[in-house]
Amino acid sequence: MPTIRKWLWKAVLAVSSNTLGDLSRLTRWERLDSSAAAALQHQRLTRLVRHAHAHVPWYRQTLAEAGVVSGKGQIVLEHWTNLPLLTKDMLRSHTDRLTARNSDPSAFWNTSGGSTGEPVRILQDKPYRDMVRAVAMLFYRWAGYEFGFPQVKIWGSERDLFEGAESPFTRLVRWLRNEHWFNAFRMSQADMLNCLDVIDRIQPVLIVGYVESLLDLARLLLRKERSMHRPAAVMTAAGPLDSDARDLVKRASGAPVFDRYGSREVGDVASECESHAGLHVCMPTHFVEILRSDGQPSEPGERGELVITSLTNYSMPLIRYQIGDISAWRDGGCPCGRAWPLIERVVGRVSDIFVRADGTHVHGEYFTHLFYRLNWVRKFQVIQESLRRIEVHVVPVDKGDNQDVRTWDLEEVRRKIRLVMGEECVVDFTFRTAIDPMPSGKYRYTISRITA
């Protein structure tokens, strides 16, 4: 067991954050019975609403109009469904009014492309970040992983591509955490073979990765008919895990596969436990609703749209946030004994795999990161028409934006697309007034017309 690294990292966490305390509380809370868990969630939701009404201009108005906060300042959660849903358009258009006037000094801006291709900026703070880290550690624990043990992570890293390498600080943190990263944004067959060699050498307890990247690795294993060190578990993220994908990854790795759901906007929301009976919603950190198209709560087993309230980010509360994903409540309890409710696997997120002329695969989520900080872009869609041609559709926020800024930004996007797709790749931009959704109501932000 990597004792030295474990205790060093534990000391860093103890000095620099409340993560270990948050993890200790989550460990107690996950064993509460259903009534105690509901009471805790109600208490935390009430506290958030009271804060939002007192310090966030947007909610001072909307909470009062909905009757959730009475004229005497009382919290009336019975009127909760009167509150309008918070959309990405609202986040973009009312950023200042959605920001708490007493936001934490540690607050920082995070950006998400989301599954709809609409970049949004969210102010998050250190208490939120500490709890997000604790929730992730709890979910890892459900998969049989304790921090300090070796872990392989197949994740997207723009810095590695744009700047040549991660910073010394990032490398130090990964060493302390005993994490070995591979860049999901550009994984050639040689990269994947190297990843397998590292897995065999360090023998990780847990492998975490994008669904599509893990599928690529699984197909390579089965195609090459080679074995790989069997980890205790594989955990997926950043895409829907259907039964076929689960079976393929499980067959190739020899390990149980854990599905996890979350986003940049609200952190990790739900995860499978060792019973694999569905994904437990983390009740102390998230209040989750699943709504039909008419806005009414869906019945167990009935698919609807996920609406999420983060109970931990006080610098920019996201209340009844329409995240754009689809799921359903799972009826009944879980054999594990945890009272936190279960949802079925989340559907609706689509990240296509793009294919270079030399056959290398590029994860579709790479392209969403290119638009994160382009505030003049309302929506985008990246389409691979052929091995050497990419079409980018862009819906600007305002026609009056500075043309020079747009030109420079798009040239930078073109450069970064060619960085992963090859210099011979033609990248064309088309300005549009709208991008049509799929029949499900979701937008596909990346589409590859090439069979991966």
C-alpha positions as a printed Julia matrix, in Angstrom:
452×3 Matrix{Float64}:
   0.0     0.0     0.0
   1.4     3.45   -0.95
   1.44    4.65    2.66
   3.75    7.65    2.24
   1.8     9.18   -0.63
  -1.51    8.5     1.09
  -0.54   10.29    4.28
   1.14   13.15    2.45
  -1.99   13.75    0.39
  -4.15   13.37    3.48
  -2.02   16.02    5.22
  -2.37   18.37    2.23
  -6.16   17.94    2.26
  -6.34   18.5     6.02
  -4.36   21.74    5.81
  -5.83   23.19    2.62
  -9.48   22.12    2.62
 -12.49   20.73    4.46
 -12.67   17.72    2.15
 -11.85   15.11    4.8
 -14.44   16.55    7.17
 -16.99   16.6     4.36
 -16.16   12.96    3.54
 -16.61   12.0     7.18
 -20.05   13.66    7.22
 -21.06   12.0     3.95
 -20.02    8.63    5.36
 -22.42    9.16    8.28
 -25.18   10.58    6.12
 -25.17    7.71    3.6
 -26.35    5.37    6.37
 -29.27    7.51    7.54
 -32.7     5.95    7.2
 -35.08    7.42    4.64
 -36.87    9.81    7.02
 -33.63   11.14    8.51
 -32.08   11.55    5.04
 -35.15   13.45    3.82
 -35.09   15.67    6.91
 -31.41   16.48    6.36
 -32.01   17.33    2.71
 -35.0    19.51    3.65
 -32.86   21.37    6.19
 -30.06   21.97    3.67
 -32.5    23.03    0.95
 -34.21   25.48    3.33
 -30.86   26.98    4.3
 -29.89   27.44    0.65
 -33.23   29.08   -0.21
 -32.96   31.47    2.74
 -29.43   32.45    1.62
 -30.48   32.87   -2.03
 -33.4    35.09   -1.09
 -31.23   37.27    1.14
 -28.17   37.63   -1.09
 -28.96   36.79   -4.73
 -30.96   39.45   -6.64
 -32.46   36.96   -9.1
 -33.83   34.77   -6.33
 -34.95   37.61   -4.1
 -37.53   38.3    -6.81
 -38.37   34.82   -8.11
 -38.62   33.09   -4.71
 -41.02   35.78   -3.49
 -43.12   35.7    -6.66
 -43.41   31.91   -6.45
 -44.47   32.08   -2.8
 -41.51   29.95   -1.7
 -40.53   32.84    0.58
 -43.5    34.55    2.18
 -43.87   38.26    2.87
 -42.81   37.54    6.45
 -39.65   35.78    5.28
 -40.86   32.25    6.01
 -39.73   29.41    3.72
 -42.72   27.63    2.17
 -41.35   24.66    0.22
 -44.91   23.51   -0.51
 -44.84   26.15   -3.29
 -41.58   24.81   -4.71
 -43.0    23.81   -8.09
 -44.16   27.4    -8.67
 -40.51   28.33   -9.18
 -39.51   28.67  -12.85
 -36.79   26.35  -14.08
 -33.32   27.88  -14.4
 -32.16   27.47  -17.99
 -28.75   27.88  -19.59
 -30.07   30.97  -21.39
 -30.91   32.49  -18.01
 -27.44   31.69  -16.72
 -25.9    33.4   -19.72
 -28.18   36.42  -19.71
 -28.41   37.09  -15.96
 -24.99   36.07  -14.67
 -24.62   39.12  -12.46
 -28.1    38.87  -10.91
 -27.55   35.16  -10.21
 -24.33   35.85   -8.32
 -24.5    36.19   -4.54
 -23.61   39.65   -3.33
 -21.67   38.04   -0.46
 -19.97   35.38   -2.59
 -17.05   33.61   -0.97
 -13.64   35.3    -1.55
 -12.36   31.95   -2.79
 -14.92   31.85   -5.61
 -13.7    31.06   -9.12
 -15.35   30.83  -12.53
 -15.94   27.42  -14.07
 -17.24   26.91  -17.58
 -19.29   24.14  -19.09
 -20.19   23.35  -22.67
 -22.84   20.99  -21.39
 -24.49   18.34  -23.53
 -26.39   20.97  -25.52
 -23.42   22.91  -26.84
 -24.38   26.09  -24.97
 -21.35   27.31  -22.97
 -22.22   28.73  -19.56
 -20.11   30.24  -16.79
 -20.74   29.34  -13.15
 -19.19   30.95  -10.08
 -18.08   28.24   -7.67
 -16.23   28.48   -4.39
 -13.89   26.56   -2.13
 -16.57   25.04    0.15
 -18.35   23.79   -2.97
 -15.09   22.41   -4.43
 -14.21   20.68   -1.16
 -17.59   18.94   -1.03
 -17.41   17.99   -4.73
 -14.08   16.31   -4.05
 -15.55   14.52   -1.01
 -18.53   13.22   -3.0
 -16.16   11.87   -5.67
 -14.11   10.13   -2.97
 -17.27    8.61   -1.51
 -18.34    7.29   -4.92
 -14.84    5.87   -5.46
 -15.15    4.13   -2.1
 -18.38    2.48   -3.27
 -16.35    1.01   -6.12
 -13.78   -0.4    -3.66
 -11.19    2.36   -4.06
  -9.55    4.32   -1.23
  -7.42    7.35   -1.99
  -3.71    6.63   -2.05
  -4.05    3.44   -4.04
  -2.97    3.56   -7.7
  -5.57    4.83  -10.16
  -5.54    5.25  -13.94
  -7.61    8.11  -15.32
  -8.44    8.43  -19.02
  -9.65   11.99  -19.04
  -9.59   15.08  -21.23
  -6.71   17.53  -20.77
  -6.5    20.59  -23.01
  -3.35   21.85  -21.26
  -1.36   18.81  -22.32
  -2.22   19.49  -25.97
  -1.98   23.28  -25.98
   1.03   23.82  -23.72
   2.94   20.59  -24.22
   2.74   19.35  -20.63
   0.89   19.72  -17.38
   2.31   22.14  -14.82
   4.79   20.9   -12.17
   2.12   21.52   -9.51
  -0.4    19.35  -11.37
   2.17   16.59  -11.74
   2.96   16.8    -8.01
  -0.72   16.54   -7.06
  -1.18   13.55   -9.34
   1.88   11.88   -7.83
   0.55   12.45   -4.31
  -2.84   11.06   -5.32
  -1.16    8.15   -7.14
  -3.1     9.0   -10.29
  -1.77    8.16  -13.76
  -3.46   10.23  -16.48
  -3.92    9.54  -20.17
  -5.39   12.16  -22.44
  -8.79   11.05  -23.73
  -8.8    13.91  -26.21
  -6.15   12.24  -28.35
  -5.58    8.52  -27.96
  -3.83    6.79  -30.86
  -3.45    3.03  -30.88
   0.13    3.51  -29.67
  -1.18    5.64  -26.78
  -3.71    2.97  -25.88
  -1.09    0.23  -25.97
   1.11    2.36  -23.73
  -1.86    2.83  -21.39
  -2.29   -0.95  -21.19
   1.42   -1.36  -20.43
   1.15    1.17  -17.58
  -1.93   -0.58  -16.23
  -0.03   -3.87  -16.15
   2.95   -2.2   -14.46
   1.26   -0.16  -11.73
  -1.74   -2.48  -11.24
  -4.37    0.19  -10.47
  -7.23   -0.53   -8.12
  -9.5     1.74  -10.17
  -9.67    2.85  -13.8
 -11.77    5.96  -14.44
 -12.53    7.28  -17.91
 -14.85    8.66  -20.54
 -17.25    6.0   -21.78
 -16.07    6.24  -25.38
 -12.39    6.08  -24.39
 -12.94    2.99  -22.25
 -14.84    1.4   -25.13
 -11.89    2.1   -27.43
  -9.55    0.46  -24.94
 -11.89   -2.53  -24.53
 -12.16   -3.06  -28.28
  -8.37   -2.93  -28.61
  -7.95   -5.5   -25.84
 -10.42   -7.87  -27.44
  -9.07   -7.29  -30.94
  -5.46   -7.88  -29.89
  -6.54  -10.82  -27.72
  -4.21   -9.67  -24.97
  -4.85   -9.62  -21.25
  -4.69   -6.68  -18.86
  -4.25   -6.41  -15.12
  -7.7    -6.68  -13.6
  -8.56   -3.62  -11.47
 -11.03   -3.79   -8.6
 -13.4    -1.62  -10.65
 -13.88    0.55  -13.73
 -15.84    3.8   -13.36
 -17.31    5.67  -16.31
 -18.27    9.3   -16.85
 -19.0    11.91  -19.55
 -21.43    9.81  -21.53
 -24.34    7.36  -21.38
 -23.42    3.82  -20.34
 -25.85    1.47  -22.03
 -25.92   -2.27  -21.37
 -23.87   -3.13  -24.48
 -21.12   -0.68  -23.51
 -21.1    -1.96  -19.94
 -20.83   -5.57  -21.07
 -17.99   -4.8   -23.47
 -15.92   -2.91  -20.88
 -16.61   -5.57  -18.25
 -15.65   -8.39  -20.6
 -12.41   -6.71  -21.63
 -11.34   -5.54  -18.16
 -12.66   -8.43  -16.11
 -13.87   -5.92  -13.54
 -17.26   -4.62  -12.4
 -18.27   -1.36  -14.1
 -19.71    1.55  -12.1
 -21.8     4.23  -13.8
 -21.54    7.77  -12.42
 -23.42   10.96  -13.33
 -22.42   14.58  -12.86
 -21.5    17.8   -14.61
 -19.22   20.8   -14.31
 -22.12   22.94  -13.21
 -23.2    20.83  -10.23
 -20.44   18.27   -9.62
 -21.05   14.55   -9.13
 -24.75   13.94   -8.6
 -25.24   10.17   -8.51
 -23.36    6.91   -8.75
 -23.87    3.18   -8.66
 -22.94    1.38   -5.47
 -21.72   -2.2    -5.17
 -25.26   -3.52   -5.77
 -25.57   -1.96   -9.27
 -29.31   -1.46   -8.78
 -29.29    2.08  -10.17
 -27.49    5.33   -9.39
 -27.89    6.71   -5.86
 -28.57   10.46   -5.81
 -26.36   12.14   -3.2
 -29.21   13.63   -1.15
 -27.18   15.92    1.12
 -25.62   17.73   -1.85
 -28.34   17.64   -4.52
 -32.1    17.94   -4.69
 -33.12   16.17   -7.9
 -36.44   16.3    -9.74
 -37.43   14.37  -12.86
 -40.17   16.13  -14.81
 -42.42   15.2   -17.7
 -42.8    17.54  -20.66
 -45.79   19.18  -18.93
 -43.62   20.05  -15.93
 -45.21   17.47  -13.63
 -43.1    14.92  -11.7
 -42.59   11.69  -13.59
 -43.57    8.34  -12.15
 -40.96    5.67  -11.31
 -39.72    4.14  -14.55
 -41.08    7.06  -16.61
 -38.36    9.02  -18.35
 -38.27   12.74  -17.87
 -35.91   15.69  -17.74
 -33.5    16.0   -14.85
 -33.82   19.23  -12.89
 -31.1    19.7   -10.28
 -30.64   22.0    -7.31
 -27.09   22.09   -5.98
 -27.18   22.41   -2.18
 -23.51   23.35   -1.76
 -22.67   26.3    -4.03
 -23.68   29.48   -2.22
 -21.71   31.86   -4.47
 -24.02   31.18   -7.41
 -26.93   28.99   -6.33
 -28.35   26.84   -9.11
 -31.97   26.24   -8.1
 -34.16   24.02  -10.3
 -31.45   23.94  -12.94
 -32.58   22.48  -16.26
 -29.4    20.58  -17.03
 -30.6    19.0   -20.29
 -30.31   15.29  -19.48
 -32.93   12.56  -19.26
 -33.42    9.79  -16.71
 -36.09    8.07  -14.59
 -36.57    7.16  -10.96
 -35.89    3.53  -10.1
 -38.72    2.06   -8.04
 -37.94    0.34   -4.75
 -34.93    0.38   -2.47
 -31.39   -0.83   -2.94
 -30.03   -4.1    -1.5
 -27.06   -2.12   -0.14
 -29.33   -0.55    2.49
 -28.63    3.09    1.59
 -31.8     5.18    1.63
 -30.63    7.66   -1.0
 -33.02    7.35   -3.98
 -32.07    5.61   -7.21
 -32.22    6.89  -10.76
 -31.77    4.85  -13.91
 -28.82    5.46  -16.19
 -28.83    8.93  -17.68
 -29.52    9.11  -21.4
 -29.24   11.97  -23.84
 -25.58   12.94  -23.7
 -23.84   12.15  -26.93
 -20.12   12.52  -27.56
 -19.21   11.17  -30.97
 -15.78    9.81  -31.69
 -13.97   11.66  -34.49
 -11.53    9.78  -36.7
  -8.26   11.16  -38.09
  -7.0    10.23  -41.54
  -4.43    7.91  -39.89
  -7.18    6.11  -37.96
  -6.51    7.74  -34.58
  -9.67    8.43  -32.56
 -10.38   11.84  -31.02
 -12.96   12.13  -28.24
 -15.83   14.43  -29.24
 -15.76   16.28  -25.94
 -12.42   17.82  -26.93
 -14.24   20.15  -29.32
 -16.66   21.44  -26.7
 -13.72   22.69  -24.63
 -12.62   24.93  -27.5
 -15.74   27.05  -27.07
 -15.84   27.28  -23.28
 -14.49   30.81  -23.06
 -15.92   32.32  -26.24
 -18.59   34.48  -24.65
 -19.95   35.65  -28.0
 -20.91   32.08  -29.0
 -24.45   31.12  -28.04
 -24.46   27.61  -29.47
 -22.15   25.52  -31.57
 -22.02   22.19  -33.32
 -18.94   20.44  -34.69
 -19.56   17.95  -37.52
 -17.04   15.62  -39.09
 -18.13   15.31  -42.71
 -15.13   13.26  -43.88
 -11.68   12.22  -42.7
 -10.28   15.58  -43.81
 -13.2    17.97  -43.35
 -14.82   19.46  -40.26
 -17.87   21.73  -40.42
 -18.48   24.03  -37.45
 -21.89   25.66  -37.02
 -21.91   28.73  -34.79
 -24.87   30.67  -33.41
 -23.59   34.04  -32.11
 -25.14   35.8   -29.15
 -25.3    39.19  -30.85
 -24.69   40.19  -34.46
 -23.03   43.38  -33.27
 -20.04   41.7   -31.63
 -16.52   42.78  -32.6
 -15.69   41.12  -35.91
 -11.94   41.14  -35.25
 -12.46   39.21  -32.01
 -14.61   36.65  -33.78
 -12.08   36.19  -36.57
  -9.21   35.72  -34.12
 -11.22   33.29  -31.96
 -12.29   31.15  -34.9
  -8.76   31.0   -36.28
  -7.65   29.77  -32.86
 -10.41   27.15  -32.89
  -9.33   26.08  -36.39
  -5.72   25.75  -35.2
  -6.7    23.62  -32.24
  -8.95   21.37  -34.34
  -6.09   20.8   -36.75
  -3.82   20.09  -33.8
  -5.73   16.88  -33.13
  -7.23   16.14  -36.57
  -4.13   16.85  -38.66
  -2.89   19.88  -40.56
  -4.48   18.6   -43.78
  -7.94   18.82  -42.22
 -10.17   21.55  -43.72
 -12.19   23.4   -41.07
 -15.12   25.48  -42.3
 -17.3    27.78  -40.16
 -20.94   28.55  -40.84
 -22.89   31.18  -38.9
 -26.47   30.2   -38.18
 -29.44   31.68  -36.37
 -30.37   28.37  -34.74
 -29.36   24.72  -34.43
 -32.23   22.26  -34.44
 -32.49   19.78  -31.57
 -32.89   16.04  -31.91
 -36.36   14.52  -31.52
 -35.54   13.98  -27.82
 -35.2    17.75  -27.43
 -31.44   17.64  -26.86
 -28.78   19.16  -29.07
 -25.84   17.14  -30.3
 -22.78   19.31  -30.0
 -20.55   16.87  -31.9
 -21.52   14.67  -34.84
 -19.2    12.33  -36.7
 -20.35   10.94  -40.02
 -17.37    8.54  -40.01
 -17.71    5.06  -38.58
 -15.26    4.86  -35.67
